[in-house]
Amino acid sequence: MLLASPTAAKVALLAGAFASSSAFYLPGVAPIDYEDGARVDLKVNKLTSTKTQLPYEWYSLPFCRPAEVVTMAENLGEVMRGDKIENSPYEIHMHKEETCKVLCRMVY
């Protein structure tokens, strides 16, 4: 089958490419499959402010802390952006609905 113009050929090629693809990839974001009931790690990052150019570390503010704060970088992009990824005390499980649990009590 011959196409009438080069533009039509490009459109047909592009349409064929989209039709055959079923997923996309974002650099630095890897999908994770979770089983029902599996623990889902909730992580925290630095906080930025419109008042200052310097970011705040998450736990420099009075938020509930885990027993041990662990800093982790998952990819080079996070390191280059200056992200400060840390663990959190939240316990979340896949497909397990929970409401209104007390995480910790803080005195201000």
Chimera marker file (.cmm) of the C-alpha trace (Angstrom):
<marker_set name="trace">
<marker id="1" x="0.000" y="0.000" z="0.000" r="1" g="1" b="0" radius="0.5"/>
<marker id="2" x="1.434" y="3.364" z="-1.006" r="1" g="1" b="0" radius="0.5"/>
<marker id="3" x="0.599" y="6.483" z="0.952" r="1" g="1" b="0" radius="0.5"/>
<marker id="4" x="-0.246" y="9.678" z="-0.920" r="1" g="1" b="0" radius="0.5"/>
<marker id="5" x="2.282" y="11.950" z="0.803" r="1" g="1" b="0" radius="0.5"/>
<marker id="6" x="5.276" y="11.869" z="3.148" r="1" g="1" b="0" radius="0.5"/>
<marker id="7" x="3.124" y="13.531" z="5.844" r="1" g="1" b="0" radius="0.5"/>
<marker id="8" x="0.574" y="10.741" z="5.642" r="1" g="1" b="0" radius="0.5"/>
<marker id="9" x="3.387" y="8.201" z="5.967" r="1" g="1" b="0" radius="0.5"/>
<marker id="10" x="4.692" y="9.944" z="9.110" r="1" g="1" b="0" radius="0.5"/>
<marker id="11" x="1.200" y="10.030" z="10.644" r="1" g="1" b="0" radius="0.5"/>
<marker id="12" x="0.688" y="6.347" z="9.884" r="1" g="1" b="0" radius="0.5"/>
<marker id="13" x="4.071" y="5.470" z="11.407" r="1" g="1" b="0" radius="0.5"/>
<marker id="14" x="3.376" y="7.545" z="14.524" r="1" g="1" b="0" radius="0.5"/>
<marker id="15" x="-0.107" y="6.025" z="14.944" r="1" g="1" b="0" radius="0.5"/>
<marker id="16" x="1.371" y="2.537" z="14.626" r="1" g="1" b="0" radius="0.5"/>
<marker id="17" x="3.981" y="3.307" z="17.285" r="1" g="1" b="0" radius="0.5"/>
<marker id="18" x="1.337" y="4.524" z="19.761" r="1" g="1" b="0" radius="0.5"/>
<marker id="19" x="-0.963" y="1.597" z="19.052" r="1" g="1" b="0" radius="0.5"/>
<marker id="20" x="1.751" y="-0.946" z="19.843" r="1" g="1" b="0" radius="0.5"/>
<marker id="21" x="2.907" y="0.653" z="23.100" r="1" g="1" b="0" radius="0.5"/>
<marker id="22" x="1.130" y="-0.271" z="26.318" r="1" g="1" b="0" radius="0.5"/>
<marker id="23" x="3.198" y="1.580" z="28.936" r="1" g="1" b="0" radius="0.5"/>
<marker id="24" x="5.537" y="4.482" z="29.491" r="1" g="1" b="0" radius="0.5"/>
<marker id="25" x="8.563" y="5.067" z="31.678" r="1" g="1" b="0" radius="0.5"/>
<marker id="26" x="9.436" y="8.061" z="33.832" r="1" g="1" b="0" radius="0.5"/>
<marker id="27" x="13.142" y="8.169" z="34.685" r="1" g="1" b="0" radius="0.5"/>
<marker id="28" x="13.692" y="7.618" z="38.385" r="1" g="1" b="0" radius="0.5"/>
<marker id="29" x="10.221" y="6.181" z="38.958" r="1" g="1" b="0" radius="0.5"/>
<marker id="30" x="10.179" y="2.396" z="39.001" r="1" g="1" b="0" radius="0.5"/>
<marker id="31" x="6.821" y="0.653" z="39.462" r="1" g="1" b="0" radius="0.5"/>
<marker id="32" x="6.446" y="-1.657" z="42.454" r="1" g="1" b="0" radius="0.5"/>
<marker id="33" x="3.948" y="-4.521" z="42.665" r="1" g="1" b="0" radius="0.5"/>
<marker id="34" x="2.415" y="-5.039" z="46.109" r="1" g="1" b="0" radius="0.5"/>
<marker id="35" x="0.555" y="-8.084" z="47.406" r="1" g="1" b="0" radius="0.5"/>
<marker id="36" x="-2.600" y="-7.533" z="49.465" r="1" g="1" b="0" radius="0.5"/>
<marker id="37" x="-1.580" y="-6.713" z="53.033" r="1" g="1" b="0" radius="0.5"/>
<marker id="38" x="2.032" y="-5.923" z="52.103" r="1" g="1" b="0" radius="0.5"/>
<marker id="39" x="3.624" y="-2.990" z="53.905" r="1" g="1" b="0" radius="0.5"/>
<marker id="40" x="3.950" y="0.169" z="51.809" r="1" g="1" b="0" radius="0.5"/>
<marker id="41" x="6.834" y="2.386" z="52.892" r="1" g="1" b="0" radius="0.5"/>
<marker id="42" x="5.784" y="6.025" z="53.238" r="1" g="1" b="0" radius="0.5"/>
<marker id="43" x="8.780" y="8.328" z="52.953" r="1" g="1" b="0" radius="0.5"/>
<marker id="44" x="9.180" y="12.023" z="53.688" r="1" g="1" b="0" radius="0.5"/>
<marker id="45" x="11.251" y="14.664" z="51.912" r="1" g="1" b="0" radius="0.5"/>
<marker id="46" x="12.653" y="18.094" z="52.664" r="1" g="1" b="0" radius="0.5"/>
<marker id="47" x="10.258" y="21.034" z="52.963" r="1" g="1" b="0" radius="0.5"/>
<marker id="48" x="10.688" y="24.225" z="50.977" r="1" g="1" b="0" radius="0.5"/>
<marker id="49" x="9.487" y="27.653" z="51.968" r="1" g="1" b="0" radius="0.5"/>
<marker id="50" x="8.521" y="30.826" z="50.136" r="1" g="1" b="0" radius="0.5"/>
<marker id="51" x="10.161" y="32.802" z="52.978" r="1" g="1" b="0" radius="0.5"/>
<marker id="52" x="13.671" y="31.370" z="52.656" r="1" g="1" b="0" radius="0.5"/>
<marker id="53" x="15.823" y="29.813" z="49.937" r="1" g="1" b="0" radius="0.5"/>
<marker id="54" x="16.992" y="27.061" z="52.268" r="1" g="1" b="0" radius="0.5"/>
<marker id="55" x="14.901" y="23.917" z="52.628" r="1" g="1" b="0" radius="0.5"/>
<marker id="56" x="13.925" y="22.532" z="56.031" r="1" g="1" b="0" radius="0.5"/>
<marker id="57" x="14.628" y="18.948" z="56.970" r="1" g="1" b="0" radius="0.5"/>
<marker id="58" x="11.329" y="17.154" z="57.648" r="1" g="1" b="0" radius="0.5"/>
<marker id="59" x="12.191" y="16.215" z="61.212" r="1" g="1" b="0" radius="0.5"/>
<marker id="60" x="13.575" y="19.672" z="62.084" r="1" g="1" b="0" radius="0.5"/>
<marker id="61" x="9.902" y="20.556" z="62.596" r="1" g="1" b="0" radius="0.5"/>
<marker id="62" x="7.761" y="18.984" z="65.342" r="1" g="1" b="0" radius="0.5"/>
<marker id="63" x="6.435" y="15.963" z="63.422" r="1" g="1" b="0" radius="0.5"/>
<marker id="64" x="6.168" y="12.432" z="64.771" r="1" g="1" b="0" radius="0.5"/>
<marker id="65" x="9.481" y="10.631" z="64.296" r="1" g="1" b="0" radius="0.5"/>
<marker id="66" x="10.263" y="6.950" z="63.849" r="1" g="1" b="0" radius="0.5"/>
<marker id="67" x="12.498" y="5.245" z="66.435" r="1" g="1" b="0" radius="0.5"/>
<marker id="68" x="15.428" y="5.561" z="63.994" r="1" g="1" b="0" radius="0.5"/>
<marker id="69" x="15.496" y="8.101" z="61.154" r="1" g="1" b="0" radius="0.5"/>
<marker id="70" x="17.146" y="6.584" z="58.072" r="1" g="1" b="0" radius="0.5"/>
<marker id="71" x="18.183" y="8.769" z="55.118" r="1" g="1" b="0" radius="0.5"/>
<marker id="72" x="17.919" y="7.047" z="51.740" r="1" g="1" b="0" radius="0.5"/>
<marker id="73" x="18.460" y="8.109" z="48.135" r="1" g="1" b="0" radius="0.5"/>
<marker id="74" x="16.818" y="5.910" z="45.530" r="1" g="1" b="0" radius="0.5"/>
<marker id="75" x="18.318" y="7.388" z="42.387" r="1" g="1" b="0" radius="0.5"/>
<marker id="76" x="20.826" y="9.909" z="41.083" r="1" g="1" b="0" radius="0.5"/>
<marker id="77" x="18.111" y="12.476" z="40.278" r="1" g="1" b="0" radius="0.5"/>
<marker id="78" x="17.105" y="12.727" z="43.937" r="1" g="1" b="0" radius="0.5"/>
<marker id="79" x="20.720" y="13.334" z="44.926" r="1" g="1" b="0" radius="0.5"/>
<marker id="80" x="21.199" y="15.993" z="42.238" r="1" g="1" b="0" radius="0.5"/>
<marker id="81" x="17.977" y="17.811" z="43.242" r="1" g="1" b="0" radius="0.5"/>
<marker id="82" x="19.119" y="17.839" z="46.870" r="1" g="1" b="0" radius="0.5"/>
<marker id="83" x="16.185" y="15.730" z="48.029" r="1" g="1" b="0" radius="0.5"/>
<marker id="84" x="16.474" y="14.377" z="51.541" r="1" g="1" b="0" radius="0.5"/>
<marker id="85" x="14.356" y="11.215" z="51.535" r="1" g="1" b="0" radius="0.5"/>
<marker id="86" x="13.814" y="9.712" z="54.995" r="1" g="1" b="0" radius="0.5"/>
<marker id="87" x="11.631" y="7.014" z="56.491" r="1" g="1" b="0" radius="0.5"/>
<marker id="88" x="8.456" y="7.843" z="58.431" r="1" g="1" b="0" radius="0.5"/>
<marker id="89" x="6.624" y="6.219" z="61.336" r="1" g="1" b="0" radius="0.5"/>
<marker id="90" x="3.434" y="5.633" z="59.305" r="1" g="1" b="0" radius="0.5"/>
<marker id="91" x="2.423" y="1.993" z="58.809" r="1" g="1" b="0" radius="0.5"/>
<marker id="92" x="0.424" y="1.555" z="55.637" r="1" g="1" b="0" radius="0.5"/>
<marker id="93" x="-0.598" y="-1.797" z="54.148" r="1" g="1" b="0" radius="0.5"/>
<marker id="94" x="-1.888" y="-2.453" z="50.636" r="1" g="1" b="0" radius="0.5"/>
<marker id="95" x="-5.694" y="-2.822" z="50.400" r="1" g="1" b="0" radius="0.5"/>
<marker id="96" x="-6.126" y="-2.419" z="54.168" r="1" g="1" b="0" radius="0.5"/>
<marker id="97" x="-8.449" y="0.430" z="55.003" r="1" g="1" b="0" radius="0.5"/>
<marker id="98" x="-7.858" y="2.137" z="58.342" r="1" g="1" b="0" radius="0.5"/>
<marker id="99" x="-9.088" y="5.419" z="59.733" r="1" g="1" b="0" radius="0.5"/>
<marker id="100" x="-8.242" y="7.649" z="62.679" r="1" g="1" b="0" radius="0.5"/>
<marker id="101" x="-5.244" y="5.892" z="64.212" r="1" g="1" b="0" radius="0.5"/>
<marker id="102" x="-3.078" y="7.885" z="66.633" r="1" g="1" b="0" radius="0.5"/>
<marker id="103" x="0.485" y="8.010" z="65.338" r="1" g="1" b="0" radius="0.5"/>
<marker id="104" x="2.043" y="9.752" z="68.340" r="1" g="1" b="0" radius="0.5"/>
<marker id="105" x="1.310" y="12.432" z="70.892" r="1" g="1" b="0" radius="0.5"/>
<marker id="106" x="3.264" y="15.679" z="70.830" r="1" g="1" b="0" radius="0.5"/>
<marker id="107" x="3.476" y="18.298" z="73.558" r="1" g="1" b="0" radius="0.5"/>
<marker id="108" x="3.883" y="21.882" z="72.320" r="1" g="1" b="0" radius="0.5"/>
<link id1="1" id2="2" r="1" g="1" b="0" radius="0.2"/>
<link id1="2" id2="3" r="1" g="1" b="0" radius="0.2"/>
<link id1="3" id2="4" r="1" g="1" b="0" radius="0.2"/>
<link id1="4" id2="5" r="1" g="1" b="0" radius="0.2"/>
<link id1="5" id2="6" r="1" g="1" b="0" radius="0.2"/>
<link id1="6" id2="7" r="1" g="1" b="0" radius="0.2"/>
<link id1="7" id2="8" r="1" g="1" b="0" radius="0.2"/>
<link id1="8" id2="9" r="1" g="1" b="0" radius="0.2"/>
<link id1="9" id2="10" r="1" g="1" b="0" radius="0.2"/>
<link id1="10" id2="11" r="1" g="1" b="0" radius="0.2"/>
<link id1="11" id2="12" r="1" g="1" b="0" radius="0.2"/>
<link id1="12" id2="13" r="1" g="1" b="0" radius="0.2"/>
<link id1="13" id2="14" r="1" g="1" b="0" radius="0.2"/>
<link id1="14" id2="15" r="1" g="1" b="0" radius="0.2"/>
<link id1="15" id2="16" r="1" g="1" b="0" radius="0.2"/>
<link id1="16" id2="17" r="1" g="1" b="0" radius="0.2"/>
<link id1="17" id2="18" r="1" g="1" b="0" radius="0.2"/>
<link id1="18" id2="19" r="1" g="1" b="0" radius="0.2"/>
<link id1="19" id2="20" r="1" g="1" b="0" radius="0.2"/>
<link id1="20" id2="21" r="1" g="1" b="0" radius="0.2"/>
<link id1="21" id2="22" r="1" g="1" b="0" radius="0.2"/>
<link id1="22" id2="23" r="1" g="1" b="0" radius="0.2"/>
<link id1="23" id2="24" r="1" g="1" b="0" radius="0.2"/>
<link id1="24" id2="25" r="1" g="1" b="0" radius="0.2"/>
<link id1="25" id2="26" r="1" g="1" b="0" radius="0.2"/>
<link id1="26" id2="27" r="1" g="1" b="0" radius="0.2"/>
<link id1="27" id2="28" r="1" g="1" b="0" radius="0.2"/>
<link id1="28" id2="29" r="1" g="1" b="0" radius="0.2"/>
<link id1="29" id2="30" r="1" g="1" b="0" radius="0.2"/>
<link id1="30" id2="31" r="1" g="1" b="0" radius="0.2"/>
<link id1="31" id2="32" r="1" g="1" b="0" radius="0.2"/>
<link id1="32" id2="33" r="1" g="1" b="0" radius="0.2"/>
<link id1="33" id2="34" r="1" g="1" b="0" radius="0.2"/>
<link id1="34" id2="35" r="1" g="1" b="0" radius="0.2"/>
<link id1="35" id2="36" r="1" g="1" b="0" radius="0.2"/>
<link id1="36" id2="37" r="1" g="1" b="0" radius="0.2"/>
<link id1="37" id2="38" r="1" g="1" b="0" radius="0.2"/>
<link id1="38" id2="39" r="1" g="1" b="0" radius="0.2"/>
<link id1="39" id2="40" r="1" g="1" b="0" radius="0.2"/>
<link id1="40" id2="41" r="1" g="1" b="0" radius="0.2"/>
<link id1="41" id2="42" r="1" g="1" b="0" radius="0.2"/>
<link id1="42" id2="43" r="1" g="1" b="0" radius="0.2"/>
<link id1="43" id2="44" r="1" g="1" b="0" radius="0.2"/>
<link id1="44" id2="45" r="1" g="1" b="0" radius="0.2"/>
<link id1="45" id2="46" r="1" g="1" b="0" radius="0.2"/>
<link id1="46" id2="47" r="1" g="1" b="0" radius="0.2"/>
<link id1="47" id2="48" r="1" g="1" b="0" radius="0.2"/>
<link id1="48" id2="49" r="1" g="1" b="0" radius="0.2"/>
<link id1="49" id2="50" r="1" g="1" b="0" radius="0.2"/>
<link id1="50" id2="51" r="1" g="1" b="0" radius="0.2"/>
<link id1="51" id2="52" r="1" g="1" b="0" radius="0.2"/>
<link id1="52" id2="53" r="1" g="1" b="0" radius="0.2"/>
<link id1="53" id2="54" r="1" g="1" b="0" radius="0.2"/>
<link id1="54" id2="55" r="1" g="1" b="0" radius="0.2"/>
<link id1="55" id2="56" r="1" g="1" b="0" radius="0.2"/>
<link id1="56" id2="57" r="1" g="1" b="0" radius="0.2"/>
<link id1="57" id2="58" r="1" g="1" b="0" radius="0.2"/>
<link id1="58" id2="59" r="1" g="1" b="0" radius="0.2"/>
<link id1="59" id2="60" r="1" g="1" b="0" radius="0.2"/>
<link id1="60" id2="61" r="1" g="1" b="0" radius="0.2"/>
<link id1="61" id2="62" r="1" g="1" b="0" radius="0.2"/>
<link id1="62" id2="63" r="1" g="1" b="0" radius="0.2"/>
<link id1="63" id2="64" r="1" g="1" b="0" radius="0.2"/>
<link id1="64" id2="65" r="1" g="1" b="0" radius="0.2"/>
<link id1="65" id2="66" r="1" g="1" b="0" radius="0.2"/>
<link id1="66" id2="67" r="1" g="1" b="0" radius="0.2"/>
<link id1="67" id2="68" r="1" g="1" b="0" radius="0.2"/>
<link id1="68" id2="69" r="1" g="1" b="0" radius="0.2"/>
<link id1="69" id2="70" r="1" g="1" b="0" radius="0.2"/>
<link id1="70" id2="71" r="1" g="1" b="0" radius="0.2"/>
<link id1="71" id2="72" r="1" g="1" b="0" radius="0.2"/>
<link id1="72" id2="73" r="1" g="1" b="0" radius="0.2"/>
<link id1="73" id2="74" r="1" g="1" b="0" radius="0.2"/>
<link id1="74" id2="75" r="1" g="1" b="0" radius="0.2"/>
<link id1="75" id2="76" r="1" g="1" b="0" radius="0.2"/>
<link id1="76" id2="77" r="1" g="1" b="0" radius="0.2"/>
<link id1="77" id2="78" r="1" g="1" b="0" radius="0.2"/>
<link id1="78" id2="79" r="1" g="1" b="0" radius="0.2"/>
<link id1="79" id2="80" r="1" g="1" b="0" radius="0.2"/>
<link id1="80" id2="81" r="1" g="1" b="0" radius="0.2"/>
<link id1="81" id2="82" r="1" g="1" b="0" radius="0.2"/>
<link id1="82" id2="83" r="1" g="1" b="0" radius="0.2"/>
<link id1="83" id2="84" r="1" g="1" b="0" radius="0.2"/>
<link id1="84" id2="85" r="1" g="1" b="0" radius="0.2"/>
<link id1="85" id2="86" r="1" g="1" b="0" radius="0.2"/>
<link id1="86" id2="87" r="1" g="1" b="0" radius="0.2"/>
<link id1="87" id2="88" r="1" g="1" b="0" radius="0.2"/>
<link id1="88" id2="89" r="1" g="1" b="0" radius="0.2"/>
<link id1="89" id2="90" r="1" g="1" b="0" radius="0.2"/>
<link id1="90" id2="91" r="1" g="1" b="0" radius="0.2"/>
<link id1="91" id2="92" r="1" g="1" b="0" radius="0.2"/>
<link id1="92" id2="93" r="1" g="1" b="0" radius="0.2"/>
<link id1="93" id2="94" r="1" g="1" b="0" radius="0.2"/>
<link id1="94" id2="95" r="1" g="1" b="0" radius="0.2"/>
<link id1="95" id2="96" r="1" g="1" b="0" radius="0.2"/>
<link id1="96" id2="97" r="1" g="1" b="0" radius="0.2"/>
<link id1="97" id2="98" r="1" g="1" b="0" radius="0.2"/>
<link id1="98" id2="99" r="1" g="1" b="0" radius="0.2"/>
<link id1="99" id2="100" r="1" g="1" b="0" radius="0.2"/>
<link id1="100" id2="101" r="1" g="1" b="0" radius="0.2"/>
<link id1="101" id2="102" r="1" g="1" b="0" radius="0.2"/>
<link id1="102" id2="103" r="1" g="1" b="0" radius="0.2"/>
<link id1="103" id2="104" r="1" g="1" b="0" radius="0.2"/>
<link id1="104" id2="105" r="1" g="1" b="0" radius="0.2"/>
<link id1="105" id2="106" r="1" g="1" b="0" radius="0.2"/>
<link id1="106" id2="107" r="1" g="1" b="0" radius="0.2"/>
<link id1="107" id2="108" r="1" g="1" b="0" radius="0.2"/>
</marker_set>
